[in-house]
Amino acid sequence: MTAAFRAELAGITRLVQAATITDETRHSAAWCIDQLPNLYGRHCQTHESRYGDEILRLERAVLGKLAEAPSGPEVQAVVEAVEGRFRLLTEQFGLPGLAVKAPRSPRPRSKKAS
């Protein structure tokens, strides 16, 4: 992968590492990010959809883990920044069809009256 690609992933990793989240969330997100260079490389060589699908799954996993963290303005800002950087990465490196979107927080369920 190119130096620009690695620099962008390093920037995403720094955002995640600096966020006010649990060590478990940080570790899970970092593991997913660490898988991306190999997958992007394989996708660029073969253009097989399975690599694109796996990239999207991992990017969504990172965003999902971050969204699970106790919400606050700082964590929400990190989620939005990471989402934007993933979107930019997928467009710049040949995966324009991948629309990464951060999962929304689950809404509280209403209780039915019996």
Secondary structure, 3 states (H helix, E strand, C coil): CCHHHHHHHHHHHHHHHHCCCCHHHHHHHHHHHHHHHHHHHHHHHHCCHHHHHHHHHHHHHHHHHHHHCCCCHHHHHHHHHHHHHHHHHHHHCCCCCCCCCCCCCCCCCCCCCC
